[in-house]
Amino acid sequence: MNRTLKSIAAVVALIIPLSVSVSSPAHAAPQVLAVMSSLGPQDLRCAGSTCTTTFSSYCLQRERDVPTTGQAYLPAHPDQFQLSVVAADGTETLLPAGEHVIFRSQRGYSAVSATLRRDDLTALGGVSAKIVTAKGAALVPEPVAGDPNPISEAEIAFATKSLREHGEAIVDATPEAGAAMLINRMAATIIPGAPVNSESLEQLWHDAVGGIGTYRPAGADAIERARDIYEWCQGRISYHSMAGIKSCLEFKHDNAIMRLNTDYWENQPGY
């Protein structure tokens, strides 16, 4: 099924006339989210039946509710999220991620998860996969029946174009955003039960920085800020485990996104 914005208008048209169930009332659609480009292709980590990763995000609409954990989202445009399927021989095939990947809010508006079923990966002929997020990407909440305040087509268009372009300058282009994306990239790749020692900690850093490549390189200021945060998390007495370092990085990431989002709201053009 094509899970991109092309299907949203049709679904919205169908759900608006529906009444809200008394026993299971629907909530109004939450915020449209901007998704930052993650500094290059990001690996989906496979465990059990799924392969997943997380991306840095922020909200474009202060007046709508913050998404609850697990809120389903759809790509605003099909070409903004590309799924790179890697075959056993190393060849890669690019596909629209929205047709195969499920996007959900992870921690309020500050992070979203991208999940691919392992069976679907196998059916696509892959042994591993990555997601490439384009500059200016956005996610729109998946429409639900009985929504008392659904997002209109005009609202979607304004949020994903004008407001998203404004966010590029206010948020995405800053060293703080680059640092947030980098520490999120590290947190997304951590295996909680992995051993903690100087070698494994340094390898995690080099893997994260080295994986950026030339697609969308991070500036020196962003890398320095991310390194300071990473070393701070390593130095906390209560974080002497990979699970603890992961939680610390996510906490620091979300705080940074909150500050960036506040800057964006204070500089947001009016409707």
Secondary structure, DSSP 4 states (H G I P E B T S, - for coil): ---SGGGHHHHHHHHTTSPPPSSSPPPPP---EEE--TTS-EEPEEETTEEEEEEEEEES-TTSPPPPTT-EEEESSTTSEEEEEEPTTS-EEEEEGGGT-EEEESSTTSEEEEEEEHHHHHHTT-SEEEEEEPTTEEEEEPP-TT-SSPPPHHHHHHIIIIIHHHHIIIIITSHHHHHHHHHHHHHHH--TTS--SHHHHHHHHHHHHHTTTTTSPPPHHHHHHHHHHHHHHHH-GGG-SHHHHHHHHHHHHHHHHHHHHHHHHHTPPP-
